[in-house]
Amino acid sequence: MKRGVLLCFWFVLAGLAVEAQQLTRFAVVDLPRVYSSFFRDSRAVREWEERSARIQADIDRMQAEIQSLQSAQMDAASSGDAARSLRLENDIYQKSEYLKEYFRIKTAELNDQKNRLAQSGTFLDQIYSEIRFIAESEGYSMVLNKENTGILWYSPTVDITEKLINNLLAKAGR
């Protein structure tokens, strides 16, 4: 009887020792970096970048036009042509206001398109599948997105971003 109790006691202690040695392991991932590294070659991202470049070219063209009008307005004012100077000043104001509104709207559209790309089902499915694989194979209990979780500090040894990017690139054959 004494041996049975002693044996049970040892099993309980051994179980507690094993449980005490199991640590909860965390990992962090920089999802925007994964997105820019892995999906920058995709068609959807190229289209976004082309659209962004077209919008920037339009903005640059409008700014050059406004600068040209400002130069013409200064010439008209210095030559004493008040009517032309006033007309040009009005044109500058209207074009500047249009440019501000254009910039605001196009920036919002580009941000919305970028957010939709980052949250597309196939992107997230691939990412979460690979995160699950890495976490399970390396014994992580939880993986956090370091961009929006309020993480104040973490050891670089728990950052699996590079491993995730490399695994995704390898599976994509790149």
QUISUL-V232202 format. One line per field, one symbol per residue. phi: phi as a letter, one per 40 degrees, with the letter a starting at -180 (. if undefined). psi: psi as a letter, one per 40 degrees, with the letter a starting at -180 (. if undefined). A space follows every 10 residues. Layout:
BEGIN
phi: ???
psi: ???
END
This chain:
BEGIN
phi: .ccccccccc cccccccccc ccbcbbbbbc cdccdccccc cccccccccc cccccccccc cccccccccc cccccccccg cccccccccc cccccccccd cdcccccccc ccccccccbc dccccccccc cdcccccbgc cabbcccbbg ccaacdcccb dccccccccc ccgb
psi: dddddddddd dddddddddd ehihhiiihg dddddddded eidddddddd dddddddddd dddddddddd ddddddddee gddddddddd dddddddddd dddddddddd ddddddddei dddddddddd dddddddefh dihihedfef hdiiheeehe dddddddddd def.
END
